[in-house]
Amino acid sequence: MSTTYDLIILGGGVAGMTSAIYGARANLRVLILDENACGGLVNWTKVVENMPSYTSIGGMELVERIQEQVEALGVDIEEAACIDAIDFSGEEKIIEADDTVYKAKAVIVATGRKPVPLEVAGECDNVHFCAICDGAAYKGKKVLVVGGGNSGFDEAIALLDQGIEELMLVEKMDTFFAAQSAQDELQSRPNSTISHSTEVTDVVYGEKLQSVTLRNVATNETIEHECDGIFVFMGQEPGTEVFEGQLSLDKQGYIDTDDLMKTSVAGVFAAGDVRQKKYRQITTAMADGTIAALEAERFIHSITE
Ligand SMILES: Cc1cc2nc3c(=O)[nH]c(=O)nc-3n(C[C@H](O)[C@H](O)[C@H](O)COP(=O)(O)OP(=O)(O)OC[C@H]3O[C@@H](n4cnc5c(N)ncnc54)[C@H](O)[C@@H]3O)c2cc1C
């Protein structure tokens, strides 16, 4: 397979796949590199109810439909591709992934966001970030949910719906931030407990997870709490370390762009949740992906004419 493309898109979430559709329809040779499977966060969303043209659609089904469209247009896709190095300094943009060197006239960065990890858990196999992806493995077992925002409560309810025997939700701050309706729903479930002002300070595991140490941040008291799995919902971060020194990033690591998705480097664009912006939704990611691809096409024509 040739490794030289007109346009390489880093990240195959809804932003990246939308860019790919526009790029391919403009007759560009397009490659998507994704470190996981295409679809990104939408794969983790049980039901999407704000996607125009679908009153309600499962996240995975939406991804399948978009990916079918991308593949039908002849876009190359490399999944499970780990980006080792990038060099955006020359006219030709270079990306090294899994010992292969890829070259492109233009690049769109659409790598989205990653869940904030629970540092004390290290590499424990029983730590998860998605109830619909991994919850079924804990049917009849005990689970700890970390994070008292909307995601924490919604995912806790989704876990209980999958047959979790006992669930505890903890939040470090002295209040929960989830919608009251979600808090009421979880509190009404007999096999759940919720506790704010509580942080996880240690995770004990041998071959598998055994227990966690929970500290009450107000009283400093600690307890050991047995559980089989931990589901973490402490927010999202951009994970743009690989672009440091190459692209202008804001203090949180989001990529700076203008309204045309142009980054600080000519020929490199950013789209979707990875860029500095106010609203992060499927439709806004798709809009960014559209603009980035149209601008990438213009850029490629400007350097080849
Ligand atoms: C729990 C939850 C529920 C949501 N529900 C809704 C909803 O109902 N409606 C709605 O409109 N929005 C919803 N959102 C927001 C929406 O999912 C996002 O705004 C949207 O998916 C962002 O798309 P994206 O393509 O920018 O990023 P992502 O979906 O994050 O995709 C980024 C892709 O890049 C890949 N990637 C990351 N790093 C690298 C790398 N270094 N190299 C290669 N590939 C990489 C990832 O594997 C991923 O496939 C929800 C978000 C969450 C967290």
The ligand as an SDF file (V2000), in Angstrom:
LIG
                    3D

 53 58  0  0  0  0  0  0  0  0999 V2000
  -20.6150   10.0150   27.2780 C   0  0  0  0  0  0  0  0  0  0  0  0
  -20.7730   10.9660   26.1040 C   0  0  0  0  0  0  0  0  0  0  0  0
  -22.0060   11.0750   25.4870 C   0  0  0  0  0  0  0  0  0  0  0  0
  -22.1850   11.9860   24.4180 C   0  0  0  0  0  0  0  0  0  0  0  0
  -23.4150   12.0780   23.8480 N   0  0  0  0  0  0  0  0  0  0  0  0
  -23.5970   12.9370   22.8110 C   0  0  0  0  0  0  0  0  0  0  0  0
  -24.8720   13.0330   22.1850 C   0  0  0  0  0  0  0  0  0  0  0  0
  -25.8280   12.3550   22.5460 O   0  0  0  0  0  0  0  0  0  0  0  0
  -24.9900   13.9170   21.1460 N   0  0  0  0  0  0  0  0  0  0  0  0
  -23.9520   14.7010   20.7230 C   0  0  0  0  0  0  0  0  0  0  0  0
  -24.1290   15.4640   19.7750 O   0  0  0  0  0  0  0  0  0  0  0  0
  -22.7460   14.6160   21.3080 N   0  0  0  0  0  0  0  0  0  0  0  0
  -22.5270   13.7470   22.3380 C   0  0  0  0  0  0  0  0  0  0  0  0
  -21.3040   13.6750   22.9270 N   0  0  0  0  0  0  0  0  0  0  0  0
  -20.1860   14.4660   22.3680 C   0  0  0  0  0  0  0  0  0  0  0  0
  -19.7120   13.8380   21.0510 C   0  0  0  0  0  0  0  0  0  0  0  0
  -19.5790   12.4390   21.2350 O   0  0  0  0  0  0  0  0  0  0  0  0
  -18.3710   14.4400   20.6350 C   0  0  0  0  0  0  0  0  0  0  0  0
  -18.4830   15.8310   20.5670 O   0  0  0  0  0  0  0  0  0  0  0  0
  -17.9210   13.9170   19.2680 C   0  0  0  0  0  0  0  0  0  0  0  0
  -17.9600   12.5110   19.2160 O   0  0  0  0  0  0  0  0  0  0  0  0
  -16.5150   14.4070   18.9520 C   0  0  0  0  0  0  0  0  0  0  0  0
  -16.0750   13.8140   17.7600 O   0  0  0  0  0  0  0  0  0  0  0  0
  -14.5360   13.8830   17.3350 P   0  0  0  0  0  0  0  0  0  0  0  0
  -14.4440   13.1760   16.0460 O   0  0  0  0  0  0  0  0  0  0  0  0
  -14.0470   15.2640   17.4330 O   0  0  0  0  0  0  0  0  0  0  0  0
  -13.7260   13.1030   18.4720 O   0  0  0  0  0  0  0  0  0  0  0  0
  -13.8050   11.6040   18.9900 P   0  0  0  0  0  0  0  0  0  0  0  0
  -15.1610   11.0530   18.9180 O   0  0  0  0  0  0  0  0  0  0  0  0
  -13.1380   11.6560   20.3300 O   0  0  0  0  0  0  0  0  0  0  0  0
  -12.8720   10.7860   17.9810 O   0  0  0  0  0  0  0  0  0  0  0  0
  -11.4790   10.9380   17.9830 C   0  0  0  0  0  0  0  0  0  0  0  0
  -10.8490    9.7300   17.3320 C   0  0  0  0  0  0  0  0  0  0  0  0
   -9.4360    9.9400   17.2820 O   0  0  0  0  0  0  0  0  0  0  0  0
   -8.7520    8.7770   17.6730 C   0  0  0  0  0  0  0  0  0  0  0  0
   -7.4630    9.1830   18.2390 N   0  0  0  0  0  0  0  0  0  0  0  0
   -7.2110    9.8060   19.4160 C   0  0  0  0  0  0  0  0  0  0  0  0
   -5.9020   10.0330   19.5660 N   0  0  0  0  0  0  0  0  0  0  0  0
   -5.3060    9.5490   18.4540 C   0  0  0  0  0  0  0  0  0  0  0  0
   -3.9510    9.4900   18.0040 C   0  0  0  0  0  0  0  0  0  0  0  0
   -2.9390    9.9740   18.7190 N   0  0  0  0  0  0  0  0  0  0  0  0
   -3.7170    8.9190   16.8150 N   0  0  0  0  0  0  0  0  0  0  0  0
   -4.7270    8.4070   16.0550 C   0  0  0  0  0  0  0  0  0  0  0  0
   -6.0110    8.4350   16.4310 N   0  0  0  0  0  0  0  0  0  0  0  0
   -6.2930    9.0030   17.6050 C   0  0  0  0  0  0  0  0  0  0  0  0
   -9.6770    8.1080   18.6680 C   0  0  0  0  0  0  0  0  0  0  0  0
   -9.4420    6.7200   18.7480 O   0  0  0  0  0  0  0  0  0  0  0  0
  -11.0620    8.4380   18.1030 C   0  0  0  0  0  0  0  0  0  0  0  0
  -11.5190    7.4260   17.2230 O   0  0  0  0  0  0  0  0  0  0  0  0
  -21.0930   12.7790   23.9770 C   0  0  0  0  0  0  0  0  0  0  0  0
  -19.8500   12.6580   24.5950 C   0  0  0  0  0  0  0  0  0  0  0  0
  -19.6790   11.7570   25.6640 C   0  0  0  0  0  0  0  0  0  0  0  0
  -18.3470   11.6360   26.3170 C   0  0  0  0  0  0  0  0  0  0  0  0
  1  2  1  0
  2  3  1  0
  2 52  2  0
  3  4  2  0
  4  5  1  0
  4 50  1  0
  5  6  2  0
  6  7  1  0
  6 13  1  0
  7  8  2  0
  7  9  1  0
  9 10  1  0
 10 11  2  0
 10 12  1  0
 12 13  2  0
 13 14  1  0
 14 15  1  0
 14 50  1  0
 15 16  1  0
 16 17  1  0
 16 18  1  0
 18 19  1  0
 18 20  1  0
 20 21  1  0
 20 22  1  0
 22 23  1  0
 23 24  1  0
 24 25  2  0
 24 26  1  0
 24 27  1  0
 27 28  1  0
 28 29  2  0
 28 30  1  0
 28 31  1  0
 31 32  1  0
 32 33  1  0
 33 34  1  0
 33 48  1  0
 34 35  1  0
 35 36  1  0
 35 46  1  0
 36 37  1  0
 36 45  1  0
 37 38  2  0
 38 39  1  0
 39 40  1  0
 39 45  2  0
 40 41  1  0
 40 42  2  0
 42 43  1  0
 43 44  2  0
 44 45  1  0
 46 47  1  0
 46 48  1  0
 48 49  1  0
 50 51  2  0
 51 52  1  0
 52 53  1  0
M  END
$$$$
